[in-house]
Every structure is written in C-alpha cells, then in structure tokens.
Amino acid sequence: MLEVTDEFEMMAIFRMGYTDPKVKRPVMTGNLRRKEINELAFSNRFGILSKRIKYS
C-alpha cells in the first residue's frame, strides 16, 4: 500500500489490550471530543498523502 522502496525499512507498532470502560481516559488537552476515524486515517504512498480514507 505504501510502496516503500528497498532502501527503506518499515516498522509498525500496534497498541492492543483491554481497556476498562469505567476508567477515565487521560486527556492531553482540555478538548474532550474524540476525533473521528476519518480525521485520523489516511492512505499514504510512502509519506505522500494521496487520499483521505472515508468511513461511513
């Protein structure tokens, strides 16, 4: 998907695990609104934004 050339290596880091819904989520800013997935997810071609992924 990213079309990385042979001169580069890739690393993916995933956060997996159980989250307790009763535990308050730590915030980095005073804004409590969570971003929607289409505000966070993009389709890239090796670092060049090509299109925004749309979810419904």
ABEGO torsion letter per residue (X at the ends): XAGBBAABBBBBBBBBEBBBAABBBBBABABABBBBAAAABBBBBGGBBABBBBBX
